[in-house]
Amino acid sequence: MTTTTINQSEKKYWKLIEELGDFLGYNTDEMHALMKYKFLSYKQDMLGDEMVVIPSTSKLNSKDFEDYLSKVEEFASTLGLPSKS
């Protein structure tokens, strides 16, 4: 995946996050956090306590980011948000 493709995917993602947030009544920061929690979070044992880890999208490789974007797009479509892509 080229840098141009990655930038296009990131722009598409942030546009979708903005549209989804407007549709549901959240700002972009809240919507981004909600989507990361919903699709990227996992539980990990840390010093005997179970913690929820939410990775940064900027740390995802291009394939993982595309997979994440697809899940967010699918989620948006299940809510009836019209696809603008």
TORKOL-4160 file (C-alpha; in steps of 0.2 Angstrom, whole numbers, padded with zeros to 4 digits, m for minus):
85
<pt num="1" X="0000" Y="0000" Z="0000"/>
<pt num="2" X="0007" Y="0017" Z="m0005"/>
<pt num="3" X="0008" Y="0032" Z="0006"/>
<pt num="4" X="m0005" Y="0040" Z="m0006"/>
<pt num="5" X="m0017" Y="0026" Z="m0003"/>
<pt num="6" X="m0014" Y="0027" Z="0016"/>
<pt num="7" X="m0017" Y="0045" Z="0016"/>
<pt num="8" X="m0033" Y="0042" Z="0006"/>
<pt num="9" X="m0039" Y="0029" Z="0018"/>
<pt num="10" X="m0035" Y="0041" Z="0033"/>
<pt num="11" X="m0045" Y="0055" Z="0025"/>
<pt num="12" X="m0059" Y="0043" Z="0021"/>
<pt num="13" X="m0059" Y="0037" Z="0039"/>
<pt num="14" X="m0060" Y="0054" Z="0047"/>
<pt num="15" X="m0074" Y="0059" Z="0035"/>
<pt num="16" X="m0083" Y="0044" Z="0040"/>
<pt num="17" X="m0080" Y="0047" Z="0059"/>
<pt num="18" X="m0086" Y="0065" Z="0057"/>
<pt num="19" X="m0102" Y="0059" Z="0048"/>
<pt num="20" X="m0105" Y="0045" Z="0060"/>
<pt num="21" X="m0103" Y="0057" Z="0075"/>
<pt num="22" X="m0115" Y="0070" Z="0067"/>
<pt num="23" X="m0127" Y="0056" Z="0064"/>
<pt num="24" X="m0126" Y="0049" Z="0082"/>
<pt num="25" X="m0123" Y="0066" Z="0091"/>
<pt num="26" X="m0105" Y="0064" Z="0096"/>
<pt num="27" X="m0090" Y="0075" Z="0091"/>
<pt num="28" X="m0076" Y="0067" Z="0081"/>
<pt num="29" X="m0065" Y="0064" Z="0096"/>
<pt num="30" X="m0079" Y="0055" Z="0105"/>
<pt num="31" X="m0083" Y="0045" Z="0090"/>
<pt num="32" X="m0065" Y="0040" Z="0086"/>
<pt num="33" X="m0063" Y="0034" Z="0104"/>
<pt num="34" X="m0079" Y="0024" Z="0103"/>
<pt num="35" X="m0074" Y="0015" Z="0087"/>
<pt num="36" X="m0057" Y="0011" Z="0093"/>
<pt num="37" X="m0065" Y="0004" Z="0109"/>
<pt num="38" X="m0078" Y="m0006" Z="0099"/>
<pt num="39" X="m0066" Y="m0013" Z="0086"/>
<pt num="40" X="m0048" Y="m0012" Z="0092"/>
<pt num="41" X="m0049" Y="m0015" Z="0111"/>
<pt num="42" X="m0043" Y="m0031" Z="0120"/>
<pt num="43" X="m0040" Y="m0037" Z="0137"/>
<pt num="44" X="m0023" Y="m0040" Z="0144"/>
<pt num="45" X="m0017" Y="m0045" Z="0161"/>
<pt num="46" X="m0006" Y="m0032" Z="0169"/>
<pt num="47" X="0002" Y="m0036" Z="0186"/>
<pt num="48" X="m0013" Y="m0048" Z="0191"/>
<pt num="49" X="m0026" Y="m0036" Z="0185"/>
<pt num="50" X="m0036" Y="m0037" Z="0169"/>
<pt num="51" X="m0035" Y="m0021" Z="0159"/>
<pt num="52" X="m0043" Y="m0015" Z="0143"/>
<pt num="53" X="m0030" Y="m0009" Z="0130"/>
<pt num="54" X="m0035" Y="0002" Z="0116"/>
<pt num="55" X="m0022" Y="0004" Z="0103"/>
<pt num="56" X="m0019" Y="0020" Z="0093"/>
<pt num="57" X="m0024" Y="0019" Z="0075"/>
<pt num="58" X="m0008" Y="0028" Z="0070"/>
<pt num="59" X="0001" Y="0013" Z="0076"/>
<pt num="60" X="m0009" Y="0001" Z="0065"/>
<pt num="61" X="0000" Y="m0006" Z="0049"/>
<pt num="62" X="m0009" Y="m0002" Z="0033"/>
<pt num="63" X="m0018" Y="m0019" Z="0032"/>
<pt num="64" X="m0024" Y="m0018" Z="0050"/>
<pt num="65" X="m0030" Y="0000" Z="0047"/>
<pt num="66" X="m0040" Y="m0006" Z="0031"/>
<pt num="67" X="m0048" Y="m0020" Z="0041"/>
<pt num="68" X="m0052" Y="m0007" Z="0055"/>
<pt num="69" X="m0059" Y="0005" Z="0042"/>
<pt num="70" X="m0070" Y="m0009" Z="0034"/>
<pt num="71" X="m0077" Y="m0013" Z="0052"/>
<pt num="72" X="m0082" Y="0005" Z="0055"/>
<pt num="73" X="m0090" Y="0006" Z="0037"/>
<pt num="74" X="m0100" Y="m0009" Z="0040"/>
<pt num="75" X="m0105" Y="m0003" Z="0057"/>
<pt num="76" X="m0111" Y="0014" Z="0050"/>
<pt num="77" X="m0121" Y="0005" Z="0036"/>
<pt num="78" X="m0130" Y="m0006" Z="0050"/>
<pt num="79" X="m0136" Y="0011" Z="0058"/>
<pt num="80" X="m0142" Y="0017" Z="0041"/>
<pt num="81" X="m0129" Y="0030" Z="0038"/>
<pt num="82" X="m0129" Y="0032" Z="0019"/>
<pt num="83" X="m0112" Y="0027" Z="0011"/>
<pt num="84" X="m0104" Y="0042" Z="0003"/>
<pt num="85" X="m0089" Y="0033" Z="m0004"/>
